[in-house]
Amino acid sequence: MISEPTLVACRISEIAEVSVHFLPVSNYDLQHPFLVDNPWVITQNRGGHALKAFVARRGQITVIRSDFMPTGPLTWQEGKTQVAGVGLHMIQGGSGDPVLVLHGEMGQTVPLRYAESLAQDFTVHMPAHPGFGVTKRLDWIMTVRDLASWYLRVIDELELGRVNLLGFSLGGWLAAEMACQSPQTFRKMALVAPTGIKPPTGEILDMFLITAREYFEENFVDFDSTPEYSTAYPAEPTPEQVELWECSREEAARLTWRPYMYHAALPHLLGRLKDLPTLLVWGEQDGVIPVSAGEAYRQAIQGARLEIMPDCGHHPEMEKTDEFVRLVREFFA
């Protein structure tokens, strides 16, 4: 019935924390006496794919039968959508409840592994902010708060409904501003090392005193050992990529220069979010935004949960991808 099977090493989720081998089976008979007598229903993470499956052992082999087996690589759709007065560049993929991903101060990157994983359970929307290289600048947007108001219009016009918010660095500040203006628009909010609040101790790294390349490297505890570093920030970027980075730096300066990367009013406004479930994720060795800012966010948002990842810098989604995906997936579930 099954010829030349390929055993794939896998790790089962917390429901059954053991290492096994999964034998992919396209059409296994669920009425087989072994499965009938020994069903094992779990939720399993396999390469970012969350599966509900029947699992059973036959000697040294574990067999799996599930209607939710991934059939191939995820296809991302990329293009421009006319919305809120501009052609908004958007990358979209996946299925399920919507997640709006807001990129940081260095602009939009290709969908990384964390996005691929989340797209197995959610519809992931990754817009490029106006002025950050691929979406046209809107001159009337002069502050992060202006940009937040504009994005609320985008959500309305795209009819996304109540969305989950996922914001990184400057995109985390943007997400917080959006939620302060319209908390009812959002289901849950996850902020990854957001700017927006002045750290009680330490300083936000000034990205304009160093080159883009130096800034990228400061974002990581060890960029050489981070596989996706070269994907997001290649050593030999194309001219288009260099232009995107420079446009992003220029627009970030327009929006956040004075005061640099924070707004004194934000901690006071975050009190509106006591009914919005909020997850804060920080790298313990973040060299861009001190962890003290994470504690300030936690204190400002009643009920917020702060997760600090050891041996991690400013990009948990790249440096600790598996742990990051688990946190965010479980939180948004």
C-alpha positions as CSV (number, residue, x, y, z in Angstrom):
1,M,0.0,0.0,0.0
2,I,2.9,2.4,0.8
3,S,6.0,2.1,-1.4
4,E,9.4,3.6,-0.7
5,P,8.3,5.8,2.2
6,T,10.5,8.7,3.2
7,L,10.8,9.2,7.0
8,V,10.9,12.8,8.1
9,A,12.3,13.8,11.5
10,C,9.7,15.9,13.3
11,R,9.0,17.4,16.7
12,I,5.5,17.1,18.2
13,S,4.0,20.0,20.1
14,E,3.6,20.3,23.9
15,I,0.6,17.9,23.8
16,A,3.1,15.1,23.3
17,E,6.6,16.3,23.8
18,V,8.6,13.5,22.2
19,S,10.6,13.0,19.1
20,V,9.2,10.7,16.5
21,H,9.4,10.0,12.8
22,F,6.4,10.8,10.6
23,L,5.6,8.8,7.6
24,P,3.6,10.9,5.1
25,V,0.7,8.9,3.9
26,S,-1.5,10.2,1.2
27,N,-4.5,7.9,1.6
28,Y,-4.2,5.7,4.7
29,D,-7.2,3.6,5.7
30,L,-8.6,5.1,8.9
31,Q,-10.6,1.9,9.5
32,H,-7.4,-0.1,9.8
33,P,-7.6,-2.1,13.1
34,F,-4.4,-0.5,14.4
35,L,-5.7,3.0,14.0
36,V,-9.1,2.1,15.3
37,D,-7.6,0.6,18.5
38,N,-4.8,3.1,18.9
39,P,-5.8,6.5,17.7
40,W,-3.7,9.5,18.9
41,V,-5.2,12.9,18.2
42,I,-2.7,15.7,18.5
43,T,-1.8,19.1,17.2
44,Q,1.7,18.9,15.6
45,N,4.1,21.5,14.3
46,R,5.9,20.3,11.2
47,G,8.0,22.9,9.4
48,G,5.6,25.6,10.6
49,H,2.6,23.6,9.5
50,A,0.0,23.2,12.3
51,L,-1.8,19.9,11.8
52,K,-4.6,18.1,13.5
53,A,-4.0,14.5,12.8
54,F,-4.6,10.8,13.6
55,V,-1.2,9.3,14.6
56,A,-0.4,5.7,15.4
57,R,2.8,3.6,15.8
58,R,3.6,0.4,13.9
59,G,6.8,-0.9,15.3
60,Q,9.5,1.8,14.7
61,I,7.2,3.7,12.3
62,T,4.6,6.3,13.1
63,V,1.9,6.8,10.5
64,I,-0.2,9.9,10.1
65,R,-3.5,10.6,8.4
66,S,-4.8,14.1,8.1
67,D,-6.9,16.2,5.8
68,F,-4.7,19.2,6.7
69,M,-1.4,17.9,5.3
70,P,0.4,20.7,3.4
71,T,0.4,20.0,-0.3
72,G,3.2,22.3,-1.4
73,P,5.0,25.6,-0.7
74,L,2.9,28.7,0.1
75,T,2.2,31.1,-2.7
76,W,2.5,34.8,-1.9
77,Q,0.6,37.4,-3.8
78,E,2.4,40.7,-4.4
79,G,1.2,43.8,-6.0
80,K,-0.3,47.3,-5.6
81,T,-3.8,48.0,-4.4
82,Q,-5.5,51.4,-4.9
83,V,-6.6,52.2,-1.4
84,A,-6.9,55.3,0.8
85,G,-5.6,57.6,-1.9
86,V,-2.5,55.7,-3.0
87,G,-1.3,52.5,-4.7
88,L,-0.4,50.5,-1.6
89,H,2.3,47.8,-2.1
90,M,1.1,44.6,-0.4
91,I,2.3,41.0,0.0
92,Q,-0.4,38.6,1.1
93,G,-0.6,34.9,1.7
94,G,-2.2,32.1,3.8
95,S,-5.7,31.5,5.0
96,G,-7.6,32.1,8.2
97,D,-8.1,35.1,10.4
98,P,-6.3,38.2,9.1
99,V,-3.0,39.3,10.6
100,L,-1.7,42.8,9.6
101,V,2.1,42.8,9.8
102,L,3.7,46.3,10.1
103,H,7.4,46.4,9.2
104,G,10.0,48.4,10.9
105,E,12.1,51.5,10.1
106,M,14.2,49.8,7.4
107,G,11.3,48.9,5.2
108,Q,9.6,45.8,3.9
109,T,11.5,42.6,3.4
110,V,10.6,39.4,1.6
111,P,8.4,37.1,3.6
112,L,10.7,35.3,6.0
113,R,10.2,31.9,7.7
114,Y,8.1,33.4,10.6
115,A,5.7,34.7,8.0
116,E,5.6,31.4,6.1
117,S,4.8,29.7,9.4
118,L,2.1,32.1,10.5
119,A,0.5,31.9,7.0
120,Q,-0.4,28.2,7.7
121,D,-3.0,29.4,10.2
122,F,-3.7,33.0,9.3
123,T,-4.1,35.3,6.2
124,V,-1.0,37.4,6.5
125,H,-1.1,41.0,5.0
126,M,2.3,42.7,4.8
127,P,1.9,46.3,3.4
128,A,4.8,48.6,2.6
129,H,4.3,51.9,4.5
130,P,4.0,55.0,2.3
131,G,7.4,56.6,1.7
132,F,9.4,53.5,2.6
133,G,10.6,52.7,-0.9
134,V,7.8,51.0,-2.8
135,T,4.6,52.7,-1.8
136,K,4.5,56.4,-2.8
137,R,5.1,58.9,0.0
138,L,2.1,60.9,1.2
139,D,3.4,64.3,2.0
140,W,0.6,65.1,4.5
141,I,1.7,62.2,6.7
142,M,4.3,63.9,9.0
143,T,4.1,61.8,12.2
144,V,3.6,58.2,13.2
145,R,0.2,59.2,14.5
146,D,-0.7,60.5,11.0
147,L,0.3,57.2,9.5
148,A,-1.7,55.3,12.1
149,S,-4.8,57.3,11.1
150,W,-4.2,56.5,7.5
151,Y,-3.9,52.8,8.2
152,L,-7.2,52.7,9.9
153,R,-8.7,54.0,6.7
154,V,-6.9,51.2,4.8
155,I,-8.4,48.6,7.1
156,D,-11.9,50.0,6.5
157,E,-11.5,50.2,2.8
158,L,-10.1,46.7,2.5
159,E,-12.9,45.4,4.7
160,L,-10.5,43.4,6.8
161,G,-12.8,43.3,9.8
162,R,-11.3,42.8,13.2
163,V,-7.7,42.0,12.6
164,N,-4.7,40.8,14.6
165,L,-1.9,43.3,14.7
166,L,1.8,42.3,14.5
167,G,4.2,45.2,14.5
168,F,8.0,45.3,14.5
169,S,10.1,48.1,15.9
170,L,8.8,51.3,14.3
171,G,5.9,49.2,13.1
172,G,5.2,48.2,16.7
173,W,4.9,51.9,17.6
174,L,2.6,52.4,14.6
175,A,0.5,49.4,15.7
176,A,0.2,50.9,19.2
177,E,-0.9,54.3,17.9
178,M,-3.5,52.6,15.7
179,A,-4.9,50.7,18.6
180,C,-5.0,53.8,20.8
181,Q,-7.2,55.5,18.2
182,S,-9.5,52.6,17.5
183,P,-9.1,49.7,19.9
184,Q,-12.3,48.1,18.8
185,T,-10.8,47.5,15.3
186,F,-8.4,44.9,16.6
187,R,-8.8,41.4,18.0
188,K,-5.3,41.1,19.5
189,M,-2.0,42.9,19.2
190,A,1.6,41.6,19.3
191,L,4.4,44.2,19.5
192,V,8.0,43.1,18.8
193,A,10.5,45.5,20.4
194,P,8.5,48.6,19.5
195,T,9.8,52.1,19.5
196,G,7.4,54.8,20.7
197,I,8.3,55.0,24.4
198,K,11.4,56.6,25.8
199,P,13.3,53.8,27.7
200,P,13.5,54.5,31.4
201,T,17.1,53.3,31.3
202,G,19.4,53.2,28.3
203,E,19.0,54.9,25.0
204,I,17.4,54.0,21.6
205,L,20.2,53.4,19.1
206,D,20.5,56.4,16.7
207,M,20.3,54.8,13.3
208,F,21.3,58.0,11.6
209,L,24.8,58.1,13.2
210,I,25.8,54.9,11.4
211,T,25.5,53.3,8.0
212,A,22.6,51.1,7.1
213,R,24.9,48.1,7.1
214,E,26.2,48.9,10.6
215,Y,22.6,49.4,11.8
216,F,21.6,46.0,10.5
217,E,24.5,44.3,12.3
218,E,23.7,46.1,15.6
219,N,20.2,44.6,15.4
220,F,21.6,41.1,16.0
221,V,23.5,39.3,18.8
222,D,25.4,37.4,16.1
223,F,24.3,38.2,12.6
224,D,26.8,35.6,11.2
225,S,24.9,32.8,12.8
226,T,21.4,34.0,11.9
227,P,20.5,32.2,8.6
228,E,18.0,34.7,7.4
229,Y,20.2,37.8,8.0
230,S,21.6,37.4,4.5
231,T,18.1,37.0,3.1
232,A,16.8,40.2,4.6
233,Y,20.0,42.2,4.3
234,P,22.1,40.6,1.5
235,A,25.8,41.5,1.5
236,E,25.5,42.4,-2.2
237,P,22.2,44.2,-2.4
238,T,20.6,45.2,-5.7
239,P,20.4,48.9,-6.6
240,E,16.7,48.7,-5.9
241,Q,17.3,47.3,-2.4
242,V,19.8,50.0,-1.6
243,E,17.3,52.6,-2.7
244,L,14.6,51.1,-0.6
245,W,16.9,51.2,2.5
246,E,17.8,54.8,1.9
247,C,14.2,55.8,1.3
248,S,13.2,54.0,4.5
249,R,15.9,55.9,6.5
250,E,14.7,59.2,5.0
251,E,11.1,58.6,5.8
252,A,11.8,57.3,9.3
253,A,13.7,60.6,9.9
254,R,10.6,62.6,8.7
255,L,8.3,60.7,11.1
256,T,10.5,60.2,14.2
257,W,13.3,62.7,14.3
258,R,12.1,65.0,17.1
259,P,11.9,63.5,19.6
260,Y,13.8,60.5,18.3
261,M,11.7,57.4,18.0
262,Y,9.2,58.1,20.8
263,H,6.3,60.3,21.7
264,A,5.9,61.5,25.3
265,A,2.1,61.2,25.2
266,L,2.0,57.5,24.1
267,P,2.3,55.9,27.6
268,H,-0.7,57.9,28.8
269,L,-2.8,57.0,25.7
270,L,-2.1,53.3,26.0
271,G,-4.4,53.1,29.0
272,R,-7.2,52.8,26.5
273,L,-6.0,49.3,25.6
274,K,-6.9,47.5,28.9
275,D,-9.4,45.3,27.0
276,L,-7.1,44.6,24.0
277,P,-5.1,41.4,24.6
278,T,-1.5,42.5,24.0
279,L,1.8,40.5,23.7
280,L,5.2,42.2,24.0
281,V,8.2,40.3,22.7
282,W,11.8,41.5,23.4
283,G,15.3,40.1,22.9
284,E,17.2,40.2,26.2
285,Q,20.3,41.5,24.3
286,D,18.4,44.1,22.2
287,G,21.0,46.6,21.2
288,V,18.5,49.0,19.5
289,I,15.6,49.4,22.0
290,P,16.6,48.6,25.6
291,V,14.4,46.0,27.4
292,S,13.5,48.7,29.9
293,A,11.2,50.1,27.2
294,G,9.4,46.7,27.2
295,E,8.7,47.0,30.9
296,A,7.4,50.6,30.3
297,Y,5.0,49.2,27.7
298,R,3.9,46.4,30.0
299,Q,3.1,48.9,32.7
300,A,1.2,51.2,30.4
301,I,-1.0,48.5,28.9
302,Q,-3.1,46.9,31.6
303,G,-2.9,43.1,31.3
304,A,-0.1,43.1,28.7
305,R,2.3,40.1,28.7
306,L,6.0,40.7,28.2
307,E,8.1,37.8,26.9
308,I,11.9,38.3,27.0
309,M,14.0,35.9,24.8
310,P,17.5,35.1,26.0
311,D,20.5,35.3,23.6
312,C,18.4,37.4,21.3
313,G,18.7,40.9,19.9
314,H,16.2,43.2,18.1
315,H,14.8,40.5,15.7
316,P,13.3,37.6,17.6
317,E,11.5,36.6,14.4
318,M,14.9,35.9,12.8
319,E,17.1,35.0,15.7
320,K,14.7,32.7,17.6
321,T,12.2,31.9,14.8
322,D,10.7,28.7,16.2
323,E,10.1,30.2,19.7
324,F,8.8,33.4,18.2
325,V,6.3,31.6,16.0
326,R,5.1,29.4,18.8
327,L,4.5,32.5,21.0
328,V,2.6,34.5,18.4
329,R,0.6,31.6,17.0
330,E,-0.6,30.6,20.4
331,F,-1.4,34.2,21.3
332,F,-3.4,34.8,18.1
333,A,-5.2,31.5,18.3
